[in-house]
Every structure is written in C-alpha cells, then in structure tokens.
Amino acid sequence: MFTSFYLSRTAEGVENLFWFTLACAVVYFVGCLTYRDGRTPRAIKRALIGLAVADAMVEFAYYLGYMEYFPGYESLGEAARMFPGVAFPVIFFVCSWFFVKIMNDMLR
C-alpha cells in the first residue's frame, strides 16, 4: 500500500491507484470473512497473513512496473498508465483469497 500511496501522490496518471488497491484489499478481507470457516480466530490470522503476502507481492509488482517514476530514474515526462497497476492487485488478492479459502477448508 505504501508504493501505491506514493505513486498516487507523485506520478501523473495513477492518482487513483491507492484507492483501487485499498478496495481490492477490503474486498479480499470481506471475502475471507463471508464463509463461516473464515470467522474463527485462526482463520482470521490466516487471512491477515494472506493479506500481508498479497500486499507484499503487489508492492513489488508496483515497484517493478512503475520504477521509472521514483526518484533517481527518468520517466521521460510521460504520464503513468493505470492499466498494468489494475491487473496486479486483482490477480494477487484473488489468488491469495483462494489459497486462504483452501487452507480454511483443509484445516476445518
């Protein structure tokens, strides 16, 4: 979330990247809590661990994808494109949710 927040403040063209990433994280966590097996204390811990792992992957993907918009790199004055940033959180949060759902079902 830190990378998307920084990019939302400094890079032109991705002003809503932070809000989109935050919405994906909230939908992920709500999705984990919708099942009865997902509301136990152990399942909530697994959901938080999955959230941290998915967020770390999204942070790394944002850094690699938007590296030229950070200090020390040259962006050539082009505005960033939001499309690549939209695909990463959806993929990572959905995969993490699916993995947490499988773990909750297995450890029921």
C-alpha positions in Angstrom: 0.0 0.0 0.0 3.0 2.3 0.6 4.1 2.2 -3.1 0.6 2.8 -4.4 0.2 5.7 -2.0 3.5 7.2 -3.0 2.7 6.8 -6.7 -0.8 8.3 -6.2 0.8 11.4 -4.8 3.7 11.8 -7.2 3.0 10.2 -10.6 0.6 11.7 -13.1 -1.9 9.3 -14.5 -2.2 6.9 -11.5 -3.9 9.2 -9.0 -6.5 6.5 -8.1 -4.0 3.6 -7.8 -4.0 3.7 -4.0 -7.8 3.7 -3.7 -8.1 0.8 -6.2 -5.5 -1.2 -4.2 -7.3 -0.4 -0.9 -10.6 -1.5 -2.4 -9.1 -4.8 -3.6 -7.7 -5.4 -0.1 -11.0 -4.7 1.5 -12.9 -7.0 -0.9 -10.3 -9.7 -0.2 -10.7 -9.4 3.6 -14.5 -9.3 3.3 -14.4 -12.3 1.0 -12.4 -14.2 3.6 -14.9 -13.4 6.3 -18.1 -14.3 4.3 -17.7 -18.0 5.0 -18.4 -19.5 8.4 -15.0 -21.2 8.4 -13.3 -17.8 7.8 -14.6 -16.2 11.0 -12.6 -18.2 13.5 -9.6 -16.6 15.2 -7.2 -19.0 13.4 -8.8 -18.3 10.1 -8.6 -14.5 10.6 -4.9 -14.9 11.4 -4.5 -16.9 8.1 -6.5 -14.1 6.3 -4.2 -11.5 7.7 -1.1 -13.4 6.7 -2.5 -13.9 3.2 -3.3 -10.2 3.1 0.3 -9.3 4.0 1.7 -11.7 1.4 -0.6 -10.4 -1.3 0.2 -6.8 -0.4 4.0 -7.6 -0.5 3.6 -9.1 -4.0 1.6 -6.1 -5.1 4.2 -3.7 -3.7 7.0 -5.5 -5.5 5.0 -5.6 -8.8 4.2 -1.8 -8.5 7.8 -1.0 -7.9 9.0 -3.0 -10.9 6.2 -1.7 -13.1 6.5 1.9 -12.1 10.2 2.1 -11.2 10.8 4.9 -13.7 8.5 7.2 -11.7 10.6 7.0 -8.5 13.4 9.4 -7.7 16.6 8.6 -9.4 15.0 7.3 -12.5 14.0 9.1 -15.7 10.3 9.0 -16.7 10.8 11.0 -19.9 7.9 13.2 -18.9 5.3 10.6 -19.8 2.3 10.0 -17.6 2.0 6.6 -16.0 -0.6 4.2 -17.2 -3.1 2.8 -14.8 -3.8 -0.5 -16.7 -0.8 -2.5 -15.6 -1.4 -1.4 -12.0 -5.0 -2.7 -12.1 -4.1 -6.2 -13.2 -1.6 -7.0 -10.4 -3.7 -6.4 -7.3 -6.7 -8.3 -8.7 -4.6 -11.3 -9.6 -2.6 -11.4 -6.3 -5.6 -10.8 -4.0 -7.8 -13.3 -5.8 -5.1 -15.9 -5.7 -4.4 -15.2 -2.0 -8.1 -15.4 -1.2 -8.4 -18.7 -3.0 -5.4 -20.1 -1.1 -6.7 -18.9 2.3 -10.1 -20.4 1.4 -8.4 -23.8 0.6 -6.4 -23.6 3.9 -9.5 -22.9 5.9 -11.4 -25.8 4.3 -8.5 -28.1 4.9 -7.9 -27.1 8.5 -11.6 -27.1 9.4 
